[in-house]
Amino acid sequence: MTTVPAIASAQPRTTAQMRFPDGRVLEGPLGTTLEAFTRAYYAAPFTAIAALANGRLRELTYAPLGDESIEPLEIASSEGIRIYRRSLSFLLVTAAQELYPRAEIYIDYSIPTGGYFCQVLGDPQFSGDELAELEAHMHVLVEQDDPITRVQVPIDEAKEIFRRRNEEDKLRLVDKRGKDQFMMYRLRQRQDAFYGYMVPSTGYLRQFALREVQGGFILQYPRAHQPGELTPLRDAPKLHAVFREYGSWLRLLHIEDIGQINEAIKTGRARETVLVSEALHERKIAHIAGQITDLDHQARLVLIAGPSSSGKTTFSKRLAIQLLTHGLRPFTLEMDRYFLDREFTPRDEQGQFDFEALQALDLVQLNKDVSALLAGATVQLPQFNFIEGKREAGPTVTLADDQVIIAEGIHGLNPALLPAVPEASIFRIYISALTQLNIDRHNRVSTTDTRLLRRIVRDAAHRGWTAEDTLAMWEKVRGGEKRNIFPYQEYAHAMFNSALVYELAALKPLACPLLLQVKSYSRSHVTARRLLALLNLIEELSADVIPDNSILREFIGGSILSDYLPGKVWQWKFEHENCDV
């Protein structure tokens, strides 16, 4: 007979218990905030900035109504640094309003060393003295530890706030929430819209600086892997030039925020927007092909590198086609031919094979073969047997005078890849979805999120992966990019921004069903909810209007270039002309 446990009447509890990752349990009165619980949990210094409560991202102002499992998040976490940057932006906008009420701040794009490039709209840019005064005022607000509170505002009141401040970009999105109330944040006398959580007060925002640069200023913030310091600014003129170019493209399209792409879709201008965006891409690819051609056959090796889901494959094929129009025949050289035998592959910190390390390639053989090919010699290329984990003999190749090698790989910008090859022979191209439509003047759309959405859609279509699978390995992918690609951006001779102004609208109907399947108890659920919240602000766009050679087709399917292998005909010719029969 089953023993029934004793059950007795009890009074409702007036306390809640918080269980932390190390097993410690803290108890406090109902209504106690996560900030109070985490402060009691931490030994000094207190470094939490938010928390996961029963797996859901919560602000520290959240007061649990029952027992929960708590995981404090610091700036070093991906969500923690997002909250810090968002809160710091609010601090900047509020301080600027108090000192310079006529100045309209526009937060444009992020920079690699940790910061946002910002501008003053419609007014002269801040001088060095004005920036020093603004930074000092921000520090005053930090020392005062002013609260940052979330408030629900009636829709009509929110619209009036934005009308009064001439913030048409924010006004366009008020109705997208689909609710009678609009969630805003208040800091001192300013109420504003920010699409994500905040720190409880300004006292959390001690690491920042303002630096004057050409055309605006930089709001510096700490990076996730160095939360206690600011990285010195590093000049990146080529990268900034790409951002300025994209800004001019947006002005040409008369679309500079998500609300405007929504209007274009709703008013029947979507097809025109798509076609002009694609034409701008084609014009840029043609320009890069012209740069290579203008070097009068000196550049015989084109190296293409970029982070995951940048569209490298489609870009390299479209570049090859443009080179053919200049009389240059492409020859594709796959870098994975030069993997070391598995037993010699380096390992990462976890003891796993690190196939992304530069040392995973046989650099000596690679340099020898490329040098010989460029000199007109006949070379037997290796090929890698991934099943056996060993290199084998591959095709025999000789290049003609009008041929150009195109090689795509994560190390393409690293000077250590081909030190034996003369620099004059190499043309390096960096490709990434470098910038994206912002939500509004104060709320950026992370370009990393754009690439992540591309990857989720592609992995589901071509690998059978769930969104949870892709999200689970994304941070590891990002780590490899930070080590092997981003430090070498400025070595590129040309940069290509693969972002398309309409792409989030086209990705939405494909990505949302995948994101909705992420389990609520999964570690990836927080990211999935954030991406869904972003996509909910955007109107859907049918894939029918997207050209079949678009870079976006690499991810959503239907690319006319999927089976096109640049130089395959010539490669077959040279392989068979040089084989012994």
C-alpha positions, 0 to 999 in steps of 0.5 A, spaced: 500 500 500 502 506 498 504 511 503 501 518 503 505 523 505 502 528 511 498 534 508 496 539 513 493 546 512 498 552 512 498 559 512 500 563 506 508 564 506 510 572 506 517 570 504 520 568 498 527 563 497 532 565 491 536 559 490 543 561 486 547 557 482 552 554 487 546 552 491 546 557 496 539 559 498 537 566 500 530 568 503 526 575 504 519 578 504 515 578 498 516 584 494 524 584 495 527 585 489 532 581 485 537 587 486 536 586 494 537 578 493 543 579 489 547 584 493 546 580 499 549 574 495 555 577 492 561 579 496 564 586 495 564 588 489 557 587 487 557 586 479 551 583 477 547 587 472 541 583 471 539 576 472 535 570 470 530 568 474 527 561 473 530 561 466 527 568 464 531 574 463 529 579 469 531 586 471 534 587 478 528 591 479 523 585 478 520 582 485 519 575 485 512 573 488 515 566 490 521 561 490 525 562 484 532 559 481 536 565 480 543 566 476 546 573 476 548 576 470 554 581 469 557 585 464 561 580 461 555 576 459 552 577 452 545 580 455 549 583 461 553 588 456 547 589 452 543 592 458 549 596 460 550 599 453 542 600 452 542 604 459 548 608 457 545 610 451 539 613 455 544 616 460 547 620 454 541 622 451 538 624 458 544 628 460 545 631 453 537 634 453 539 637 460 545 641 457 543 642 450 536 641 449 536 643 442 541 637 440 538 631 437 543 625 438 543 620 433 546 613 435 549 610 429 553 604 429 558 600 433 565 600 433 570 594 434 574 597 440 567 598 444 563 604 443 557 607 438 559 612 433 554 618 435 552 625 431 548 631 433 542 631 428 541 638 424 546 642 428 553 643 428 557 637 432 559 637 439 566 641 440 571 637 444 569 642 450 562 641 449 563 633 449 568 634 456 562 638 459 557 633 457 561 627 459 562 631 466 555 631 467 553 624 465 558 622 471 554 627 476 548 623 474 552 617 475 554 619 482 547 621 484 545 614 482 538 616 479 533 611 478 531 608 471 524 606 472 519 602 467 513 606 466 506 604 462 504 610 458 497 610 454 498 610 447 496 617 445 500 620 451 506 616 448 505 619 441 504 626 444 511 625 447 514 623 440 510 629 436 513 634 441 520 632 440 519 631 433 521 624 433 517 621 427 522 615 427 519 613 434 512 615 433 512 610 427 513 604 431 508 606 437 502 602 434 507 596 433 506 593 440 499 592 439 497 594 446 493 600 449 499 601 453 506 603 451 512 601 455 517 607 456 523 608 461 524 614 465 530 617 467 529 624 471 525 628 467 526 624 460 521 619 458 523 615 452 522 608 448 528 603 449 527 596 446 530 592 452 531 592 459 535 597 463 539 597 469 536 599 476 539 606 476 545 610 473 550 608 479 551 602 475 554 606 469 561 608 471 565 605 465 564 610 459 567 616 455 566 621 450 571 622 444 571 627 439 572 624 432 571 627 425 563 628 423 561 626 430 563 623 437 564 616 440 560 614 446 565 608 449 563 603 453 567 596 456 567 590 452 564 584 455 571 580 455 574 587 459 568 589 463 573 593 468 576 598 462 575 601 456 579 599 450 583 605 447 580 607 440 583 604 434 583 608 427 579 604 422 578 609 416 576 603 411 570 601 416 568 608 417 568 609 410 563 603 409 558 605 414 558 612 411 557 609 404 551 605 407 548 611 410 548 614 403 545 608 400 539 609 406 538 616 404 538 614 397 532 609 398 529 614 403 529 609 408 533 610 415 529 606 420 525 600 421 518 604 421 520 607 414 521 600 411 514 598 414 511 604 410 515 602 404 512 595 404 505 597 406 504 602 401 507 598 395 514 600 394 517 594 397 519 591 390 522 598 388 526 598 395 528 591 393 531 592 386 534 598 388 538 595 394 540 589 390 542 594 384 547 598 389 550 591 391 551 589 384 554 596 383 559 595 389 561 588 387 562 591 380 567 597 383 571 591 387 572 587 380 574 594 377 579 595 382 582 588 381 582 589 374 586 596 375 592 593 378 594 591 371 594 583 372 599 584 378 593 582 383 593 574 381 590 572 388 583 575 391 582 573 398 575 573 401 574 573 409 568 575 413 564 572 419 559 567 419 553 568 415 556 574 411 554 571 404 561 570 402 559 564 398 554 568 394 559 574 394 565 570 391 561 567 385 558 574 383 565 577 384 567 572 379 562 573 374 564 581 374 571 579 373 569 575 367 566 581 364 573 584 365 577 578 361 579 575 368 578 568 369 577 565 376 580 559 379 577 557 386 582 555 391 579 551 397 583 553 403 580 546 406 585 542 401 590 544 406 588 542 413 593 538 417 592 531 418 587 530 424 593 528 428 597 534 427 591 539 428 591 544 434 586 543 440 583 549 444 582 550 451 577 544 452 581 539 448 577 539 442 580 540 435 581 547 433 579 547 426 579 554 425 586 556 428 591 558 423 595 553 425 590 547 423 593 549 416 599 546 412 602 554 411 608 551 408 605 547 403 600 552 402 605 558 401 609 553 396 603 551 392 600 558 391 607 561 389 608 556 384 601 557 381 602 565 380 609 563 377 606 559 372 608 552 374 604 546 374 602 544 381 599 538 384 594 540 389 592 536 395 585 534 397 583 533 404 579 526 406 574 529 412 572 521 413 579 519 414 582 526 417 588 525 412 590 529 406 591 526 399 593 527 392 589 532 388 588 535 381 594 537 377 593 545 375 596 550 371 594 557 371 594 561 364 596 568 364 588 571 364 586 567 371 585 570 378 585 565 384 579 566 388 580 563 395 575 564 401 577 563 408 577 566 415 584 567 415 584 571 408 586 578 411 591 575 416 598 577 413 601 571 417 597 566 412 601 567 406 608 571 408 611 568 402 607 571 397 608 578 394 603 583 397 603 586 390 600 579 388 594 579 393 587 583 393 584 582 400 576 583 401 573 583 408 565 582 407 560 582 413 553 585 414 556 591 417 550 595 419 543 595 419 537 599 419 536 601 426 529 601 430 530 609 431 535 614 433 537 611 439 535 604 438 540 600 434 539 593 431 545 589 432 549 587 426 550 580 429 543 579 430 542 580 423 547 574 421 544 570 427 537 570 424 541 569 417 544 563 420 538 560 423 534 560 417 540 557 413 541 552 418 534 549 418 533 549 411 540 546 409 542 542 415 536 540 419 538 544 425 533 547 430 534 554 432 536 552 439 541 548 435 544 554 432 543 559 438 547 554 442 553 554 438 553 561 436 557 564 442 563 559 440 562 561 433 563 569 435 569 567 439 572 564 433 571 571 429 573 575 434 580 571 434 581 570 427 577 575 423 575 582 426 583 584 428 585 584 421 579 588 418 583 594 416 588 589 412 583 589 407 584 592 400 576 593 399 570 592 404 563 589 402 557 591 406 552 585 405 547 588 409 540 589 405 535 594 407 529 590 407 532 583 409 529 583 416 522 583 413 524 577 408 527 573 414 521 574 419 516 569 416 522 564 416 525 565 422 519 567 427 516 559 427 523 557 428 524 561 434 517 560 437 520 552 437 525 554 442 524 551 449 522 555 455 527 552 459 533 552 454 539 557 455 537 559 448 530 562 450 532 569 452 536 570 445 530 567 442 525 572 445 529 578 444 530 576 436 522 575 436 521 582 439 525 585 434 522 581 428 515 583 431 516 591 430 517 589 422 512 588 417 513 581 413 516 581 406 514 576 401 521 572 398 517 572 391 520 579 390 527 578 391 532 576 385 535 569 385 542 572 385 541 576 391 546 574 397 540 573 401 538 567 397 544 564 400 540 563 406 532 563 404 534 558 398 532 559 391 539 562 389 541 561 381 548 561 384 547 555 388 550 550 383 555 555 380 562 554 381 567 559 379 572 557 374 570 550 374 570 549 367 577 552 367 579 547 373 576 541 369 580 543 363 587 544 366 586 538 371 585 533 364 590 537 360 595 535 365 593 528 367 597 522 364 593 518 360 
